[in-house]
Amino acid sequence: AATGSRKRPMSGSFLVGTSCELEKPYLRLTSEPDPATVRPVAVLEQSLELVKRRWKADRNFSYCTEQLKSIRQDLTLQRCAEKDTDLPFVI
């Protein structure tokens, strides 16, 4: 399939997440994202710290990989690569 035919999850406006959940499974988007399920940068910073602690504690690769993908997705949805943030976009 041509890449130009894929539906983009963002329509041009900036999304601001409102979820306070530190842990969230990574799910491929099939529709427009709901801000209530996207974590804002402040929560994502806490989520990253949690993942780091969990990695040091039990080295669970599957868990950490899923959480990092979910963090990156939330950053991407909010276009944090285009904003000035202390949270690294590429983890």
C-alpha positions as CSV (number, residue, x, y, z in Angstrom):
1,A,0.0,0.0,0.0
2,A,1.2,3.5,-0.7
3,T,2.3,5.4,2.4
4,G,0.4,8.5,1.2
5,S,-2.9,6.7,1.7
6,R,-2.4,6.1,5.5
7,K,-4.6,8.2,7.8
8,R,-2.6,10.5,10.0
9,P,-3.6,10.6,13.7
10,M,-3.2,14.4,13.9
11,S,-5.1,16.8,11.8
12,G,-3.0,19.9,12.2
13,S,-3.8,21.2,15.7
14,F,-1.7,20.4,18.8
15,L,-3.0,17.8,21.1
16,V,-2.6,18.3,24.8
17,G,-2.9,15.1,26.9
18,T,-4.7,15.0,30.2
19,S,-4.1,11.5,31.5
20,C,-2.4,11.0,34.8
21,E,-1.6,7.3,34.4
22,L,2.1,6.6,34.7
23,E,1.8,3.2,33.0
24,K,0.0,2.7,29.8
25,P,0.1,-0.1,27.2
26,Y,1.3,0.8,23.7
27,L,-1.5,0.5,21.2
28,R,-1.4,1.4,17.5
29,L,-3.8,4.2,16.8
30,T,-6.7,3.4,14.5
31,S,-8.6,6.7,15.1
32,E,-8.1,10.2,16.3
33,P,-6.4,10.1,19.8
34,D,-8.5,11.1,22.8
35,P,-6.6,13.6,25.0
36,A,-7.9,11.8,28.1
37,T,-5.8,8.8,27.1
38,V,-2.6,10.8,26.3
39,R,-0.2,11.8,29.1
40,P,1.1,15.4,29.2
41,V,4.9,16.0,29.4
42,A,5.0,16.3,33.2
43,V,3.4,12.8,33.5
44,L,5.7,11.4,30.8
45,E,8.7,12.6,32.8
46,Q,7.5,10.6,35.8
47,S,6.7,7.6,33.6
48,L,10.2,7.6,32.2
49,E,11.6,7.7,35.8
50,L,9.4,4.7,36.7
51,V,10.6,2.7,33.7
52,K,14.2,3.4,34.6
53,R,13.6,2.2,38.2
54,R,11.8,-0.9,37.0
55,W,14.6,-1.7,34.6
56,K,17.2,-1.4,37.4
57,A,15.0,-3.6,39.6
58,D,14.0,-6.5,37.4
59,R,15.4,-5.9,33.8
60,N,12.0,-6.8,32.3
61,F,12.7,-6.0,28.7
62,S,9.2,-6.6,27.4
63,Y,7.6,-4.3,30.0
64,C,10.2,-1.5,29.5
65,T,10.1,-1.7,25.7
66,E,6.3,-1.4,25.7
67,Q,6.3,1.5,28.2
68,L,9.0,3.4,26.2
69,K,7.0,2.9,23.0
70,S,3.9,4.3,24.8
71,I,5.9,7.3,26.1
72,R,7.3,8.0,22.6
73,Q,3.8,7.8,21.1
74,D,2.4,10.3,23.6
75,L,5.3,12.6,22.9
76,T,4.7,12.3,19.2
77,L,1.0,12.9,19.4
78,Q,1.7,16.2,21.3
79,R,4.5,17.1,18.8
80,C,7.0,17.4,21.7
81,A,9.9,17.1,19.2
82,E,8.8,20.5,18.0
83,K,8.6,22.0,21.5
84,D,11.3,22.8,24.0
85,T,11.2,20.0,26.5
86,D,13.8,18.4,28.9
87,L,12.4,14.9,28.1
88,P,14.4,13.3,25.4
89,F,12.3,12.5,22.3
90,V,14.4,9.6,21.2
91,I,14.8,7.2,24.0
